[in-house]
Amino acid sequence: MAKNYDLVLLGGGTGGYVAAIRAGQLGLKTAVVEKEALGGTCLHKGCIPTKALLRSAEVFSTVKESDTFGIGIAQAALHFDKIQERKQRIVETLHQGVKQLMKKGKIDIYHGLGRLLGPSIFSPLPGSVSVEYGDDRENDILTAKNVIIATGSRPRSLAGLTIDGDRILTSDEALDLNECPDSILIVGGGVIGVEWASMLSDFGSKVTIAEYSDRIVPSEDRAISQALTKNFQRRGIKIYTRARILPETVEKSGDVRIEADFSGEKKVFSAERLLVSVGRQPNTEDIGLSNTSIETEKGFIKTNAFGQTKEANIYAIGDVIGGLQLAHVAAREGIKAVEHLAGLSVEPLDPELVPRCIYTRPEAASIGMTEAEAKKGHVVKVGKVPFRAIGKSLVYGDSEGFAQIIADKSNNDLLGIHLFGPHATDLIGEAALAKLLDATPWEVAEAVHPHPTLAEVIGEAALAADGKAIHI
């Protein structure tokens, strides 16, 4: 017998469970189908576990530099097993929290593989969901007025390069390392690649990055890319750009060896392990899309501005539709999709209002346009202030980096805000609010920033955009 719902979600990751909670708030009878653990990639294989490891790496680095704070420590010891145990405790604590939220919202959970069905005796429309358990239990059939696909993504590899989970890894396998490798080659210098580079370098690995583009984190403002490059090089991280990896050359006798092409010239890289970090691909296979008229492009599901697919009763959110593959984007897309299918008035998500964060040491964060993007359609003014001008950064012991504000010179609109330095990923929240409220640099500067705080750097950068900075 079919079980009836107002909404069924395929996937219980950040986008899926947040959408389910919002649906419950609106009084919709809701079910989530998840084949693994609630919380998805972000909680179990991405945001949370990697940031737990990054925090341990940051503490280890700080302890090794304790003399600069007047504190003598004979020797800092790295206990990788305890680092992993701490990471797992954090993940499990949050996992239990998500389960409690589902219980509180009276949301039904089906632990199995969900597959979309076409029109059938259960429903005249595509979108009923068959839940397969992989054991002797019969499939459950869930019928729903609406479905949201939130199946997420997984690490992408390179054609011809086999991930073995031992010597050649993606970020999924790297999370379970039981010891820090002596050396590692990271193929890909995007956000995930540089976070692993920063972490493993702090743990003591010899790190090399091979990036296809002309710079690391190429999607970010060039100033952030340049600052991070200088920081990494000072820490002994080797960076090679314009590198095209040749997967067919990989050898695993002894260290992993692989060639890369630099405009016709070959270079051989060698390391104990190789981490492939070349982006993520959507999980759209084997979920029944062929039973519907849903369209895809390069594997990603095509939707309108509210997440609605070509099947009006089926929505898709998060990594599976491409765009900004960020947990907070998936969550917001999920809320907007639910409100749209519930008939509420909804504004599309504006990518210009989405903060982007990089959890290296130091951190980087940004929102809005890069300076290069802004100059394509605007006459701009730029305010840039180094953290070393801010007293709290000296007290904190980390004065590297800057805050940069880009505004339209004619109407004072904020176009982009970029931070590189201590707690940048926390500070970007103020910038996100300023963008949402369409603030001007003058309004940001008029907000009283308490002293001494790191947040003063944003107020100073806003003043600098109008040539009025006080402390530089």
N, C-alpha and C positions, 0 to 999 in steps of 0.2 A: 504494500500500500504506500502511495506517495505521501510525503509529509509536506505540508503547505506553509510557506513563509511569505512575508512581504518583501524580504531581501535576503539573498544568499551571497556570501562573499567567498570567492575562490582565493584563499591565501590569508594567513593570519599574521603577516608581518606588520610593520609599523602602520602602513597605509590601511591594511585590512582591519586590524583590531581597532584603530582610531575611528574608521568609518563605521564599524559595528557599534561602538559606544555611542556615536552621534545618532545612529539610527534608533538605538534603544531609547535615547533621550526624546526622540520624536514619536515614540510609541509604536515603532515598527517591529513586528515579530521578525527576529533576525537570527541567522545561522552563519557560522564560519566553518569552512572546510579547509583543513590544514594537514598536509601529509607528514610534516615533521613537528617542530615545536613552536608553540605560539611565541610571537615576537620576531620570527623570521630572521633574515640575514642581519639586520641591524643589531639585534640583541645577541644573536648566537655566533655570527661569523663576520661582523663588520664593526659598526660604530662603537659599541660598548666594549667588547673584548680588546679591540685594538687600542682604544683610549686607555683602558686599564693597563695594558703593557707599556704604552707611551708614558703614562704617569710613573710607573716603576722606573723606566729608563731615565726620566727627568730627575727623580729623586736620587738615583744612583749617580748621575752627573753632578748634582748639587753637593752630595756628600763628598765626592772626590775633590770638590773645590771649596770645601768647608773652611780652609785656612783663610780665604778671602773675607770670611765673616768673623774671623778671630776665634774659630773653633778648631782645635786639633783632633784629628782622628787618625789613629795609627794606620789602619788599612781598611778600605771598603771591600766587603766580600759580596759577590753576586751569587744568590741562591735561586737558580732559575726554576727549580721545582716549586719553591714557595711563591715566586712571582706568578706562575701558572695557577697555583691553588687560589691565590687572591683573585686573579682574573675570573676563575670559575665561580667563586663565591659571589662575586658581584653579579655575574650573569644569572646565576640561579636565584638570587634575591629578587632581581627584576622580573625574572620569568614567573616566579610565584606571584609577584605583584600584578602582572598581566592577567594571570588566571583568576585572581580575585576580582579584577575589574570586569572580566567576562561574567563571572558569577553575579556580581552586583548588578550588572546590566541585563541579567536574565537572558543571556545570549547562548544559544545552543552551539556546542562545539562538536564537529565530526572529524576525527583523526583518520584521514584516509586521502586517497587521490580523487580529486573532483574533476569530472569531465562533463562539458556541456553536451546536451542532447538536442537534436533537431525536433521539429514538431512531432508529437506522438499522442498516444492515448492520454498521457498525463497533462499535456498542454498543447493548444493549437499554435503556440509560438515557440521558436527556438529559445533555449535558456533554462530548461529543467536541468538539474545537476544529478549525475550518477556518482555516488560515493563508493569507491572501491577500496577494500581493506587489505587485500593481498593475503588473505587467509581463507578459512572455511566459511566465514560469514557472508551472507547474501548482500549484494549492493543495496544501499539505501537510495531512494529516488526523492530528491527535494524539488518541489515546484515552487516558484517564486514569481511575484509580480515584477521584480527587478533582480538583476545579478550585477555584482561588481567584480571584475577580474583584477586581482591584486597579487599575481603570482611572482612578481619580482624579477630578479636577474641573478646571474652567476658569473664568475670570472671568465673572461674570454682568453683563449690561447692563440698561438700562431700556428697556421697550417704547417703540418710536418713536425711540430714540436710537441712531443708526448709528455703530458704531466704524469709523473710516476709517484708523486706524493712523498718522495724521499729525497732525491737529489734535485729534481726539477719540480718546483712548487708554484701554486698560486697562493693568494692571501689566505684561502681556506685552509690549506695544509700547513702554511707557515704558523698559523695560530696555535698549532699543536706541537710545535718544536719542543723537545725535552731538554735541549741545550742550545746555547747561542753558537752559531757557526763561526769558525775562524775567519771565513771570508765568504762574500756573497756577491753575485752579479744580479742586479735588478734591471730587467728589461722593461723599460717604460718609466718616464720621469713625470707622470701625472700626479694627481693628489695622493693616490694610494701608494704609488712607488716612492714618493719623497717621504711620506710618513714612515714607511718601513725603513727607509734609508736612515732617517734621523734616529729612530728607535734602536736599530741594530748597531749603528755606530756608537751610540751611548752605552750600549751593552758591551762593546769591545770588538765588534766585527770590523774587518776591513771591507768597506763597501764601495762598489763601483756601480754607477748608473749609466745605462746606454739608452738614449732617448732619440726617437726618430725625428722629432722636430728640431728647430734651431735653438731651443732653450727648454729648460725644465718648466713645469706647470705653465704650458703655453697658453692656456685659456685665461690666465690671470694677467693683471697689469704688468707690464715689462719691469717696472720698478720693484715689484715683489719678486719676480723671477730673478732679477739681478742680485737683489739682496740675499735671497736664499742661496743662490749659487755661491756667492762670496762666503757666506756662513759655512756652507758644506765644505768648500775647498779648504777653509781654515781648519776645519775639524778633520781633514784628511780623507774626505769622501771624494772619490774621483768621478768626474762627470764627462761623458762623451756625448755630444749632440750630433744631429744629422747622421745617426747610426742606423743602418738597416740590417737587422739581424738575419742571418742565413741559417734557418733551422736545420737544413739538411747536413750541416757541418758539425752538429753536436756530437761530442764524445764523452763517455762517462767512465773511462778507465782512469782511476785516480780522481783528480779534480775534474769537475765539469768544464769542458772546453767547447767554445763556439766562436764562429767567425762573424764579423760584421763588415758591411761595406760602407766606406766613406767616399762617396763620389768616385767610385772605381777602385779605390785603394782598400785593401783588406787588413783587418786587425783581428788578432786572436785574443779572446778573453778567457780567463781561467779562474775558477773559484770553487770552493767546497760545495756550494749550492747555488742554484739559479732560481730566481723568483720572477715569474712572468706577471707583469702588471700592465696590461695593454687594453684596459677597459673591461666592460661587462656586457653580456648579451642577455636578451630577454628570455624568460621562461614561458614560451608560447607553444612549445611542442607538446603533443599528447594531452591537450586540455579540451579537445573537441571543437576547435575553431572551424574545422572543415564542415561541421554540422550547421554552421550559421553563415550569414553573408558578411561577417566581420572582415574588414580589410586590414592587411598588414603592409608595412614597408620596411624592408631590411630586417624583418622579424618582429618589429615593434608594431603594436596595435594602433591603428589610426582612430582618433577620436575628435570630437569637436572641443570647444573651449571648456566644456563642463565635464568632459570625460565620457560623453555618450558616443557609442560606436554606431556603425550603420544599422545595427539592430537596436531600435529605440529603447528597448527594455534592458539592454546590456551595456554596462559602463566598464571602463578600464582606467586604472590609476597607477601611479608610481613608476618604477623602473621599466615596467612592461610596455609603457607607451613612449619611453625615451625622454628627451629633454633633459632637465636637470635631475640627475639620478641621486637624489638626496632624501634622507629619511623624513626631514621636516617638510619637504615638498610633497612626498607621498601622503603624509598625514593631512596636509592642507587640501590636497586634491581629493582625498577621501571624504573629508567633511563637505566640500563643495559639491561633490557628486551626489552624496546622500541628500543634501538640501535641495539640489536641483530635481532629483527624482521624486522628492516629497512635495514638489510644487512651490517651494519657497523662492523668494527673489534672491538671486546669487550673482555676484560679480566674478568674472573669470580671474584666475590667478595671474598676476602680473609678474613675469620673471624678473623685472627690474626691482621688485620689492623682496627678492629672496636673497638672504645672506649666504655666502659661500665661505666655508672654513677649512683650514689646513692645520693639522695638529702636530706640526713639526716643533723643533726647538730652535729659535723662537717660533711662535705661532703666526699664522697669517689669516686674514679674514677680509672680505670685501662685499660690497653690494653695489649694484648698478653697473654703469659703463666703465671700461678701462679708459685711460687717457686717450689712447689711439682711437678707440671707438667714438669717444665724445667729439674728437676733433673732426670726424667725418661729416658732422651735421651741425656743429656748434662752434662759436667763438668762445673759448673756455678761459677760465681763470683757475689757477691751481694754488692751493695752500698746502705746504708740506712742512712738518715740524718733526725733528728727531726726538726719540724718547729720552735721549741724554739731557734734553732741556727740562725734563719733568723730574722734580725732586723725588717722587715716590719710586721711580724706576731705579734711581741710584740706591735708595734705601733697600729696595727689593733685590738688588744685585744683578739686574739685567737691564741695561740701558741701550741695547742694540735695537735698531729698527726705527720706524717712523709712522706717522699718520699723514695721509694725503687726502685732501678733499678737492674734488673737481666740480666746478659749477659753470653754468651758462653766464657769460659775461653780460649779456643784454637783459636777462630777466631774473638772474640770481637763482634759478632752479638748481637744486642739487642733482648732479648727474652720476657721480660715483664717489664712493668712500672706500679707502684702502688702508689696511693696517698691517704692519709687520712688526711684531715685538711681543713683550710679555702680556699674556692674557688677552691677546687680540680677539680670540673667538668669544670671549665674554663681552668685551667692549663693543663688538659690532652690533649688539642689541640696541644701543643708543642710536647708531646710524640707521638701523632698520626702522626705528620709530620716526626718526627725522624724515626718511624717505616716504614713509606712509603718510605723514602729515604734510608732505610737500613743503618742508621747511626750507628756509634760505640759510646760507652761512651765517648771516647776521643773527638769525633766530637761534641757531645752534650755539653761537658764541654768547648770546644773551642769557641762555640757561646757565645758572650758577653751578659751576663744577667744584665740588669740595676739594680742599687742599689739606694734606697731600694725598692725591689719588692718581692712579694711572689714567683715569678718565679725563684728566685735564688736557691730555694730548689732543683729544678731539676738539675741545674748546679752543685750544691754541691754533690748531690747523684751520678751524673755521675763521678765526681772526686773520690768519696768514693769507687766506684767500682774498681778503680785502686789504692786504698790506698793513694790518694793524696788530700783528703778533707782538706780544709783550716780552716773551722770554727767549727770543732768538734775534 
